[in-house]
Amino acid sequence: MRYATARFRSLPHFIIIGAMKSGTTSLFYYLSQHPQILKGFGDEIHFFNKHFAKGRRWYRAHFPLRKRVSTDRITGEATPQYAFNPLVPKRIHKILPGAKLIAILRNPTERAISHYFHEVRKKREILPILEAFQAEEGRLEKVLRENDFTNPVYFYASYKKRGLYGEQLQRFMQYFPRKNILVLSSEEFFSDPKEIIRQAFRFLEVDENFKVRDMKPRNVGINRTEVGQEVYDYLNDYFYPHNQELSTLLGRSFHW
């Protein structure tokens, strides 16, 4: 039914592009409670990274009818895989050149560890944690050489590469003005969610004083175990120069 009425449906005004395991699901859930933000159908649409060949009509079918959207009502989506796929920025710009983009970034060391336990929980990872991180380059070598960005290995074994936020944001900045990209801190979101939500509302130009009622976190992992200091040392050393590059790019420090 939605596909049949796709031509009458709105395209999104904003997209949460990532990063994975950084609070994107919770953020989108909170934003969607705003009466001026109409939620689409499906939590992660994956159009710009997995389903782009299905076309604009398929994408439109996931959003509310245009008659429900007005000058003060908007709609959007959240697919945290978007930030990581090099093909996505150009694709979004082609269909949504005026879109507003939200990136929420988590300490990449903590993000990688959380990602590892996610893959263990899904039974896609069998290596011990440090071995999995050390094996990443070998696992991804063929995928990256062939630009095979839909390969499952690219999704599941990219623990460290997903934390290279600077290069990911630079790709979006090639197509979108800086004023169209809001970069948030996961740590600030976790510690003061109401303030970060207010910043997002302001960015989206909806009533920033709206009070979100259901603040229960979403999509929280439950299988994490103790992680040795050697793992933190390995990841912190790896990410240090990349975190410095990110701070220079954005003109702010995340204190990672």
N, C-alpha and C positions, 0 to 999 in steps of 0.2 A: 504493500500500500504506500509506504513512504517513497519508494522508488518511482511509483507512478505519479506522485505529486512533487517530484524533486525540483522541477522547474519553478515551482511556487515557493520554494524554501530558501532561507537565508544562508549565505556563507558566513563563517565565523568572523567576528571582529577581533578576537584575540586568541592566542595559542600559548599554553605553557609548554615550552620546548624541552624541559629537563631541569636538572639532571636526574637520572635514575637513582633510586634509593636516597633521595634528598628531601623528601617531603612533598613531592608534586601531587600525589593522590590526596593527601590531607588538604593542601592549599586549594586545589580545585573544588574539593567538597565544600570547603568553607565559603569560597567565592560564589558557588552555585546557590547558596542559601539567600543571596541578595535578590530582592524582588525585581531589580533592574537587569539581572543576569539570568538568561534563560538557558538551562542545561539542554544539551543535545542528547542523542541516543547512543549509549555506549561510553564507557569510561576512557578507553584508549582506542582511537580510531585507526591509527597507523597508516593513514592515507599517503602521506608524503614520503614514507620510507618503505612500506610494503605493498600498498595497493594503488599506487599512482597510475598504473596502466588502466585501471578500471574507470578512470575519467571523472570529470567534474560532477556529472550527474550523480554518480555513486556517492561522492563526497557530500553533496547537498542533501542527499536523503537522510543524513544523520543529524540534521539540524531543524529547528522549528520553522514553521511557515512564516514567510515574510510579513504577513499581516499581523503576526504577533510581535514582530520586532518594529520598533519605532525609533525616533530620534533619541529617546532616553532609555531604550531597552536594547541590550546587546546579547550576543551568544558567543560561545567559545568552546574550546576543547583543550585537552591535556594529553599529550603523548610524550613521555619523558625520553623516548628513544630518538626524537627528532634532532636534538642537539648533537648527537654523536655521528649522524650520517652525513657525509660531505655533500651528498646530492640534494639534501633537503632545503637549504636556504634558497637556492635558485628556484626550486619548485614552488615553495611558498610564495616567493616574490612574483612568480608568473601568474598565480591565481589570486593572491591576496597582497598586492603591492603596498596597501596601506595598513596592513595588520599590525597590531601591537603584540609584542612577544615578551613573555616572562620567563626568565631563567632563575632557578633557585639552586644555589651551589652549596655543597657540603664539603667539609674538610675531605680532600680526596683520599687520604689515608683511611679515615673512618668509612668513607663511601665504598672503597675497595673491599674492606673487611666485611661490611654489611652485604655487599654484592656476592662475595664468596659464600657466605652462609645461606644466602638466598639460593644459590646454585646447588649447594649441598642439600638443602631442603627439597629442591625439585629433582634431586637424584641425577643431576647432570655433571656433578663434580665429584671425583673420587680421590684426587690428590690431596695430601696434607696442605695446609694453607700456604706456607712459605714456598713449597714446591710449585703450587699452582701459580703463584705470582711470578716465580722465576721462569716458569715454562711459557709465559704468555707470548713473548716475542716469537718463539718457535711455532706456537699454535696459530698465530695470526699471520705469519709470514706469507703463506700462499694466498690467503684471503685478501690481504692488502695489495699484494703484487698484482692480483687479477681484479682489483676493485669490486670484489664480490660482497657487497654490503648487505645482501639478503641472506648470506650464509649463516646458519645457526651459530657457528663458531664465533662469528663477529659479534653476536649478541651475548653469548654466554661466557666467553673466555677473555673478555676485554676489561679486566679488573682495573688495570692501571691506565690504559689508554682513555678510558671514559673520564678520568680525572684531569685530563689535559684541557682545562676549560678555556684557556686563552686562545688556543688555536681554533676551538669550536666557535667561540664568540666572534672571532675575527672573520670567520666565514659568513656569519650573518651580517656583520657590519659592512661587508662588501655590497650588500643589497638593501639594507634598511638603515635609515638614519638613527643615530644614537638615541634620539628622543623617543623612538618607537621600541626601544629595548629596555626593559626593567630587569636589573640583576639584583637578586635578593640573597641573603645569607641564611642557610639552613640553621646555623647555630642561633642566630637572632630569632628566627622563626620558632624554633623549639623553645627558646627561653621567654619570648614575648610575642606569642602568635597574634594577639590583638593589634599590636603596633604594625607588624608586617602586613596583616590583612588590610589595615587602614591605608598603608602605602600602596598596596595593590589596587584598592578601590579608587584611590586618588588618580593613579596612573590610568585606570580604565574609565575615568570621568563619570563615575556613578557616585551616589551619596556615600561619602566616606565615613559618615557617622552611624551607618547601619550596624546594629549589634548582631553578630552571628550567635545563634542560640546553641547549636550542637557543635561543641569544640572537641569532641572525641577524636583522637588521632586515628588515621586510617592506614591499613596495609602495613602493620608493624610486625617485623620479624620476631619469632619466638624461639629460635633454635641456636642463638649465639652462645658460644662457650668462651672460656678464658683464652686470650691471645697473648703469646709470649712477647717480651720486649724486643726480641730480635726481629719480629715481624714489623713492629712499629719503626724500628731503626731502619730497616730495609726500605720501607715505603716512604718514610719521611725524607731520607736521603734522595730517593728517586724523584719525589715531587718538589723538592726545595727550589730548583731553578725554574720550574714551570709555575710555581706559585708566585715567584718574584715577577715573572713575565706577566702574569695575570694582574697583579697589583699595579704594574706600570701601565698596562692597557686601560684599566678602569680608573686609575687615579685614586685607588683606595686599598687599604690593607684588610685582609680577612683574618689576620692573626693566626694563621695555620702554621 
